[in-house]
């Protein structure tokens, strides 16, 4: 059985995080921005899991469970905000909403 080095996981995590940051800065659709934020959170979760495995500690997995619960709450609140903005402004374009 071959073991994948931790550095590969950290490189993948950095790439995913960079894609997420780029998406947040470039995209104008709020749902796409939330997807990019989720991508950034999952990249951090991958780092926690990889480093927890490398050091033989369970703390990384505990942080991931906490981050997933925060991400679920963030999605529900974010979608509620998007619906409220759409009802009041009739658009969800980021440039038109102040």
N, C-alpha and C positions, 0 to 999 in steps of 0.2 A: 504494500500500500504506500503510495507516494504522498508526502505531506507538502501542501502548498505553503510556501514561506509567508510569514506575516507581512513582509514588505509588499507582496503582490496585493494583498487585501487593502493595505494602506494607500497604495498607488491608485487602485480602483476607487477607493473612497474619496481621494482627492480629486480624481477626474469627475466623479458624480457630483461632488460638492461644487466644483467649478462650473459644471453645466447648469446646476441649479441657480447659482449666483448670476450667471449670464442670463438665464431665463427671467429671473426676477427683474433685472435691469433693462431687458430688451422688450419683454412682452407687455401688451396693453390690456389684455383680457384678464379680469380678476380670477377666473377659474384656472387659467394657465399659470398665473402667478402663484396661486395656492398649490398647484401641482409641483411647481418648481421648489416651493418651500418644503413640501413633503419630500422631494428628492434630496434636498439638503439635510433634512432630519434623518432620512434613511442612510445617507452617507456617514453621518456621525454615528448612527447605530452600528453600521458595519465596522467602523473603527473601534468602538467599544467592545464589540464581540471579538474582533481579531486580537486586540491587546489583552483582553481578559483570558483568551485561550493561550496566548503566548506566556503570560505570567502565571497561569494556573489559578486564577481567582474568579469567583462568581460575581464580583462587583460589576463587571461590564454588562452581564446579562440583566442584573437588577436595574442598572441605568437604562438599558434598552426598554425594559417593560415600563418604566416610568415615562420615558420619552414617547413611547407608543400611545400611552394613555393621554399625554398632553397633546399629541398630534391628533388624536380622535376628537378631543374637545376643541382644538383649533379649527378643524374642518367644520364641525357643526356650527360653531360661532361664526366662522367666516362665511359659510353659505347663508346663514341667517342675515348677516349684514348685506350680502349681495342681493338677496331677495328684497330687503327693506329699501335699499338704494334704488333698485329697479322699480319698485312700486311708487316711490316718490319722484324720481327723475325721469322715468321711462327710458333710461339707458344705463348701461353698465360700463361705458367707456371710461377709462381712468382719466383721460385728459379732460373730459367734460364734467367730471364730478369733483367738487371742491370739498 
